[in-house]
Amino acid sequence: MNKSTRNTLRLISVIIVLALVLMELSIIPNLLNYKFWFMVAAYALALITYR
């Protein structure tokens, strides 16, 4: 996995977590019914990108 792919996956995971936090704070509407699984997916993406 090259550096740009790793950075892209990290960015995606950060965006997912940020969107979930904003939904929890009711700043943006709650669009996802499976918040827990999206958080698990974001954590898995972060784990994959770190060595």
C-alpha positions, 0 to 999 in steps of 0.5 A: 500500500503506497503513501497516497492510498494510506492517506486517503483511507485515513482521511475517509476514516476521519470524515466518517468519525467526524460525521458521526460526532456531528450527528450525535451532537444534532448539528447535522441530521441523523442519516445513518441507522447503523452508527456503531458499524460505521464507527467500527468500519472507520476504526478498521480503516485506521488500523489498516493504514497504521503500521 
